[in-house]
Amino acid sequence: MFNTEFLLTSLIVVLIPGTGVIYTVSTGLFLGRRASIGAAFGCTAGIVPHLLASVLGLSALLHISALAFQAIKYAGAVYLLYLAWSMWRETGTLKLDSTERSRDLRRIAVRGFLINILNPKLSIFFLAFLPLFVSPQAASPMGQMLLLSGIFMAMTLGIFILYGISANGVRSYIINSPKAIRRMQRSFAAVFAVLGVKLALTEQ
């Protein structure tokens, strides 16, 4: 079974701001609470393939295959740069009081999913992370890894939703300030651009 060390380590990992957190927070600030929850679900869903790959041992293959790793890495970097460009282009045009439609929520969730699924570092991370907490005496190591994965995903979803709702809580302070909105959008765009470049330059 899982232990306190696993829960604390997972909590720290989830709390550390990454691309998923930044995306969820920016969505909560600019598009509202419902949109931030959609972003949280999308980002959480985006780690499922990485967790499954770790459980099934596919991450080792990704670690060995430099070509596969590079392909996914550059695809992720390009996508982050695309998000940065889109946010910069839309500076000052977001309607903070608009009603979110189901189609918009799906698009937001899909973006969050792509942000995480196109980060090959996640697969390598889970390959090294999950086995540390699997008991050598476990009757079914794969079953225990699936359980740990489920707990990690639940924590990710919960923390991301809290991030998004918290961001939405300060939304009212910027809603009447076009200049503040523009500065924040450009700041988030710059962050996504930096993360994209950083991902492209990282080694396997």
N, C-alpha and C positions, 0 to 999 in steps of 0.2 A: 504494500500500500504506500501511498505518498506520505511524505513526512513534512515537518515544519520547515526544514531547510529548502525543500522544493518549493513550498508556497512562498517563502520569503524571497528566494532567488527569482522566482517567476514574477513576483510583484515588482521587484526592482527592475527587471528586464522590461516589463510592460510599461512602467512609469517613465523610463528614459525616453525623452522626445526623439522620435524618428520621423520618417516620411509619413507614416500612417497617422501619427499624432498630429503632425503639422497640417496634414490634409483635413483631418476631422475638426481641428480647432478653427482653421480658416473657413471651413464650410459652416460651422456654427456661428461664426462672426458675421458672415456675409449673407447666408441663406436661411438661418433659423434653426430651431431645435429639431424639427422633423428631419430636415436635411442632414444635420449632424449625426442623427441616429442612423440614417441610411448610409452615411459615410462610414460609421463605426461597423455596421454589419458588413459592408463591402470589404473593408480592410481586414476584418476578422476572417471572412471567407477566403481572402487572398493568402492566408497562411496555411489553409487546409492542405493544399497540394504539397507544401514544404514539409508539413508534419507527416503526411502519408509517405512522402518520399524517404523521410528519415526512418520511419517505422519499417518500411519495406527494403531499406538499404540502398535505395536509388541515389541518395545523396553521395554515397561513396563513388558511384559511377560519375556523377557530375564533378566531383572533386578530382577524379583521375583524368577526365576528358577536358582538356584545356579549351578545345574548340567549342564544346557545348557551353561551358561556363562563360566564355567570351561572348558568344552569341546572345545568351540571355542577359548578360551584363550590359552589353551595348543597347539591346532593345529596351531595357529598363532605363538606361541613361537618356536615350532619345525620348522616351515617354515623359520623363520628368522635365526635360527641356521643353517639350511640347506643352505641358501643363503650365510651366513658367511663362511661356510665350502667350498662351491663351489668357492667363490671368492678367498679364501686363497689357494685352490688347483690350481687355474688357474693363480696364481701370476707369472707375467713375460711372460705369454703365449698369452695375448691378442694382436691381430693385429689391431693397431689403424688406419691403412690406408686401411682396408678391406672394400669392398662394401657391404652394408647391403642388404640382400635379404628380400623379403616379409615374408618368413617363420621366419627369425630371428626377424623381427619387431613384428610379432604376438607373438612370445615367450616372447619378452621383455614386451609387453603390458600385457600379461597374468600374468607375474610375478608381475607387478605393481598392477594388479587387485587383485591378491591373497594376497599381502601384506596388502591392506586396508580392504578387505572383512573379513579377519581372525583376525581382531582387534575388539573385542566386545565392547571395551571402546568407539568406535565411535558411536555405537547405543545409548549408555547411554548419551553420550555428546549431540547428536542431540536431544534426547528426552528432555533434560533440556534447550538446546540452542534455538531451533526454536520457541517454544511456547512463549518465552519472547517477541517476536516481532510481534505476532499475535494480531491484534486489537480486543478488546472485542466487538466492534460494527461491525466487519466484517460480511458481509452477508453469506460468505462461508469460514469459518476458514480453512477447508481442502484445498480449492483452494488457499488461501493465503499462506499456508505452502508449497504447491507445487511450488508456484511462488518464495518464498524465497529459497527453495531448488535449483531451477533452477539457481537463481542468485549466490548462494553459489558455485554451481558446475562450473559455467562459470568463476568465480573469481579463483577457484582452478586451473582450466585448464590453464588460462592465466598466473597466477603466476608460476605454475610449468614449463610451457614452457619457461618462462623468466629465471628461475633457470637453466634449462637444457642448453639453448642457452648460458647463461653466462659462465657456466662450460665449454662448448665447445670452448668458446672464449679463454680460457687459455690453451686449449689442446695442442696448438702448442709449448708451453714452456716446455712440458714434453715429447713430442713425440720422441725426440732423446735422452732421458735419461732413459734407462732400470732400473737404480737404483731408480729413482724418481717414475716410474710406479710401481715398486715392493713395495716401501714404501707406496704409496698411496693406492694400492690394499689391502695391509695388514691392513692399517689403517681403510679403509671402512669395511673390513671383521670383524675387532675387534668391530667397532661401531655396526654392525648388530648383532654380538654375544651378546654384552652388552644389546641392545634393546630387544633381544629375552629373555634373562635371566630376565630383568626388567619386561617384560610382564608376564612371568610365575610367578613371585613373587608378582605381584600386586593383591590387594584384589578387590572384586566386588564393 
